[in-house]
């Protein structure tokens, strides 16, 4: 059984096999979803506290 050669042409700037790194886009996408979600959970906790404490 032979092992195929690995394609180890990764660089910090380009990522695996020449694909551009998109860390900025990933951070933006997480913030785009995470911030409204966090605000919604915060509002939910405030409303639940009002509901159960009067």
C-alpha positions as CSV (number, residue, x, y, z in Angstrom):
1,X,0.0,0.0,0.0
2,X,1.4,3.4,-1.0
3,X,0.8,6.7,0.6
4,X,0.1,9.6,-1.7
5,X,2.3,12.6,-1.3
6,X,0.7,15.3,0.8
7,X,0.1,18.8,-0.6
8,X,1.8,20.9,2.1
9,X,1.9,24.1,0.2
10,X,0.4,26.2,3.0
11,X,1.5,29.7,3.8
12,X,0.2,31.9,6.6
13,X,-1.0,34.4,4.0
14,X,-2.9,32.1,1.7
15,X,-3.9,29.1,3.7
16,X,-4.1,25.6,2.3
17,X,-3.3,25.2,-1.4
18,X,-3.4,28.9,-2.2
19,X,-6.9,29.6,-0.9
20,X,-7.1,33.1,0.6
21,X,-7.5,33.3,4.4
22,X,-10.8,34.7,5.4
23,X,-10.4,35.2,9.1
24,X,-11.7,38.8,8.9
25,X,-14.8,37.6,7.2
26,X,-15.3,34.8,9.7
27,X,-15.0,37.3,12.6
28,X,-17.5,39.6,10.9
29,X,-20.0,36.8,10.3
30,X,-19.8,35.6,14.0
31,X,-20.3,39.2,15.2
32,X,-23.2,39.7,12.7
33,X,-25.0,36.7,14.3
34,X,-23.6,36.8,17.8
35,X,-24.3,40.4,18.8
36,X,-28.1,40.3,18.0
37,X,-28.3,36.9,19.6
38,X,-26.6,38.2,22.8
39,X,-28.9,41.2,22.9
40,X,-31.9,38.9,22.5
41,X,-30.8,36.6,25.3
42,X,-30.2,39.7,27.5
43,X,-33.7,41.0,26.8
44,X,-35.2,37.6,27.4
45,X,-33.5,37.4,30.8
46,X,-34.8,40.9,31.7
47,X,-38.4,39.9,30.7
48,X,-38.3,36.6,32.5
49,X,-37.0,38.3,35.6
50,X,-40.0,40.7,35.4
51,X,-42.4,37.9,34.8
52,X,-41.3,35.8,37.8
53,X,-40.5,38.6,40.3
54,X,-43.5,40.8,39.6
